[in-house]
């Protein structure tokens, strides 16, 4: 990445015949800020990550199967609920590979929820990631639950989790339990 301030610092360094101490760098940076010279040292925020409570919730409800299987609606799945073109019938993985797949899948859902719900508390974020992981990020994005969350109606959002209990048109007891756990996590300060 090109730093637009580097040529300025280099020029001053050459004319002075020496480098800078920390105080001098701060003074020159301050002057360049006043002159609106852009800087490239602004570090983007680290991606938001699910907390341990959310990770435990996902692991508990997804379970871990090291051989590919069809889930309740017939989707080929492996590890902690990993789906997609990488999952093949009869495929077997190690526990370490299951953990790596989970981390890769979580990255995708954490990034999606970070954009959708930037003001969520850690537990709200974890609950929303768990829901998106299980029901899909696009489904969360268009949900009443998210609309209520964004409007600050956290009690209303909490109540919406219970609506996400269907798979293949049927109520699944595992989803009823999972949504209750997600709702509880969502409302935990």
Buried (B, 14 or more C-beta within 10 A) or exposed (E): EEEEBEEBBEEEEEEEEEEBEEEBEEEBBEEBEEEEEEEEEEEEEEEBBBBEBBBBBBBEBBEBBBEBEEBEEEEBBBBBBBBEEEBEEEBEBEEEBBBBBBEEBBEEBBBBBBEBBEEBBBBBBBBBBBBBBBBEBEBBBEBEBBEBBBEEBBEBBBBBBBEBBEBEEEEBEEBBEBBEBBBBBBBEE
